[in-house]
Amino acid sequence: MAAVLEAVDNAPADGAAAPVQAFTVTLIVRRFDPEKDSEPYWQDFDVELFATDRVLDALHKIKWEQDGSLTFRRSCAHGICGSDAMRINGRNRLACKTLIKDLDITKPIYVEAIKGLPLEKDLIVDMEPFFASYREIQPFLVASGKPEKERIQSVAQRERFDDTTKCILCAACTSSCPVFWTDGQYFGPAAIVNAHRFIFDSRDEAAKVRLDILNDKEGVWRCRTTFNCTEACPRGIEVTKAIAEVKQAVLRGKPDVPKK
Amino acid sequence: MTATGIEAPRTPHVSHRRKRINLEKWGWIYMRLSGVLLVVLIFGHLFYNLIFPGNVSALDWAFVAGKLANPVWIVWDVLLLWLALIHGANGMRTLVNDYAHGRFRTVLLWSLGISTVVLLVLGTLVLTTFDPCLAPTENADLIAACTAQE
């Protein structure tokens, strides 16, 4: 076993395989410690990275090797849990899905917390207002029939809301929305997307209730179709289209769900 | 043995948001409908005023007086005034709601509302009570018509 490991270690030195080229990348991270700082500030870090690394790896390297006080959320690190949404070079992305090779590393990479939610520390924001809006739209199946057998749904009916089932609640869309930045009362794209997921589900019976909730002063009508949310979504959900469909459903009084 | 003070398992969800009277849906519909109408009204207005007479300098007092002698154009212009002004004011209102807060918002919304009403009243008054003989003109037909009236 030791021999195998040694062989692998020696391989680049033998010239059998060229060593993977590493780059020194400068990250400028917006730091904030509520116990010490009155205002957030930007701090530079130089990190050795490979082109195949992600911004999350860079943050790990900083935390593990340079400054253990750097604070950020991450969980699965594979773009599913939605914990590490942050503003990278001015755009909301998941740090675990943003490859270094896709960024211009001749310039520093700016990393900061998502906007519009209360900043708690470094890259961590208080997600409670975001989840409060999410809970408000009743994000669960409401069906009156007894669950004795499957609730059968056709392919077309399932297809109708397929796009909005992909949401991982990372808040990249909501915190990229300029309306949400200036008005925290607005439901925000993520809540509307998750309402869409149930409003257009043929098995659900509470579409009217959700449409009534979203036909609010702070509901779908605040959307200015800026498309920031669609651009920010790391799952590729057509968020603005979903919001427009909910607007149409509010106007009709019922969602446009395939009969079969 | 009845439980008191414990919610039944199917108690409906109580919203924490205040339910207000809201005309946002109608505002949104108004913007779409007036927008479509305004495309026709504005381009009709521009074409008749600027392209139809042949050159831009033909647009003078007499031209407007001649136009407003026709009730169709009065209706056209009153529609244009009301639809465009309310469309613009509603757009400004959404901007104010997006970016102004507190007392500042209240002041802006009231001044916006008052100026819109004043402009609507003044504009409608001018269009419905327009008298072509109020200003000097070089147009021979108009002079003849006005002197005949006196």
Interface residues (C-beta under 8 A of the other chain):
Chain A: A132 E136 Q138 P178 V179 T182 D183 I213 N215 D216 K217 E218 G219 W221 R222 R224 K247 V250 L251
Chain B: H13 S15 H16 R17 K19 R20 N22 E24 K25 G27 W28 I29 T94 N97 D98 Y99
